[in-house]
Amino acid sequence: MNPSSAIRFLLIAFSFMLGEATPHAQDKPTPAHFQISATDDGLPGAGPIRRYDWFRKLWTERRTAWAARVERDRNAVVLLGDSITQGWGEDFSAWFPSIKIANRGISGDTSRGVLIRLREDVLPLAPAAVVLLIGTNDLEEKADPETIAANLKLILAELARHNPKMPIVLCQVFPSSEAKARPADKIKKLNQCYADAVKGNAQVTLLETWPLFADAKGDAIATEFPDLLHPNLVGYAKWAAALRPIFATLGFLETEPYQFTPEPGFVSLFNGKDLAGWGFRPTSDADKAAARKWQASDASAPPWPIVTTPVQFDGQTSSPDGRFVAKNGRLVVTTPPEGRRIQQLSTTQDFPQNLILRLEFRATPNADSGIFLRGRQLQCRDYLLAGPYKNLRNYRPGEWNEIEVTVRDSVAHCLCNGELLEDAMKLPATGPIGFEGDRGQMEYRRIRLKEMP
């Protein structure tokens, strides 16, 4: 970490320990609509609305302060939620350099509370995007997951009416503890309700933040959530790392032009600007059979589109469905709206020779992808959460990792950051290089290949 970054990180730590200073409006009358209504009559949504004295005071103070700075926060990425969101503070220069962010978290808030204040606190900002994390306090107040998910649907519908093209990132509710009246089974059920609510909604990217923080029992990891509810700096750093690839795909980060020169003897398979040299190949008979078997035996099996004729994407920056995108040096396998969708992108060229393939990949939490070597799949995932190689010491979650594959006589030796994945993976005699999408977002870059005798 360079000195300036270290200073910013220390400032974040200092502000986190002291807590966010909330501007007061003691000298000005508080508008009635910034106060919590005495009853639920006429309020949208269902479920709990908190009316504790401390919460009333905080709700009014923060909302009044926000109303005074609408112009300053216009067109920001809005972080929306409860105390976990409020805990970010206001300075995001170390977490997300160059992104304009507005924090609209209120400690103690519920999904219904967010719905009620959406029109005054969020929509006037004309947000560039909204990142939403809400629901844990509803569970403490004994709301059932279905009620909370119904409020989520109303929140998303309101945001869509405001701007149907505005990206929405929905974070899974973080794990906590039964000791906090937030048992693991309730949080899991709520997150499943959330996934069902946004399935097929292309405006929403669902980010799997629950497995990012859950221990083997499904509770919060104590070293990252000291009170089993709120993340510490380590927890916020993991959350930030999970969001950065999404922000990059949305065009808020890593916007520089592509610049990469392969090592001598290597040739780039991806130019970083478009999908030249890549396309969809006809689905193999084996994959067709696998898809039929899976979908016949499992009602929840993901879609597996069948390709009947080859399609090339030369000169295009995206596949027609937006699943594979070329963006500033990155080949992005985007999060599918269905939650999961099996899909493969391949080179239009075959590679029968001995070769060395090198590339880098970055995964969102629990993402599942794959690298295809002449038709055989090397699992490429967020390994520590999604497996199958969960004991890698050098894997860097949320960061770029290097894959190197050496193929000799149709046998592949595969490494990740220098650690062994597969020692002797048998391959067909020839075939393309390809990438699969399944769940989550995966990015690939610096894809290059060297042919050998």
C-alpha angles and dihedrals in degrees: 000000000000120000096258092050091048091053092050091048091051090050090053090049091050094049091045092054094047095042127234116301107233117209113240127223098200094133095051132060113254115239111244093235090061090062126083113257114247092232138025092243112133095359119133123246130018139260133048127355112185118231104172113141094246091050094048089053095047093044092053096043097049096043093048091050091050092052089060094057106042093123092050092053098041115133093010127140101257121218106204128189146067136307093317089059093040087054091069087075120204106288111083098163093112097038099044112010115207096008118119105225132181119199113219099170122131119194111243096016124147133210090262091050091054090049092052095051098038097099095050102034104037117014097058088062093064087222121220086216139339126229109198129195115165142133109072094100091049088061092052088053089054097251113156119240093246092058092049091048090050089056089049090055090053091049092050092046091052091049091048092051089052094049122350091193097052111113116240121197111199114198119206113246108268121244118260130160143274086242086066092048088253106106120190095244092056092049091048091051091048092051090050089052088051091051091050091048094055099035108131093010105128092189092066128069111198111213116203099226096148097073088042090069106022124108124214091281093049094253128122117282104252095216089058099033105038093181092036090244112057125051121236123217091286089054093048090049090055091048091050091050089052092052099045097075090050091049089049092052090048089053100250097110137031093025096153120120117266115269122172133135117196121229117266111288094021125108124204115242091191123045094202093234107070142352096269109154093021135095148131117292122203111277111260121243089244092055091046090054092046092050093050093048094047095047092045093053100038124046090197095052112136123250114271109192113215117223115207102176129032117262125197124202101198110158093008122117093203142024110252092258093048093240095122116040133177109215128165096325096322129108100211124201098199128215107268117235089227090062091242132030126165111223136151133209118193141182114259088226126076123222115210097159130090106270151168117230120195129181143143127234137190125196136197115228113302093355117164122207137136144217113227117212109192088326099316115111125231105195109241112183145130083292103197092054104026100032151173090154099041098154099063111137097195100046112119113209113221092006135091117283129188126234120195121185122186115194120195123168091347093306119116127211108197130196135180114202087338095309121118119257101162125003102191113010110174116226136188116261093258142358143119135293111249147170128220129210122209116143135347125010124301126183129197129192142165090035106179138155137202120201118216135192 
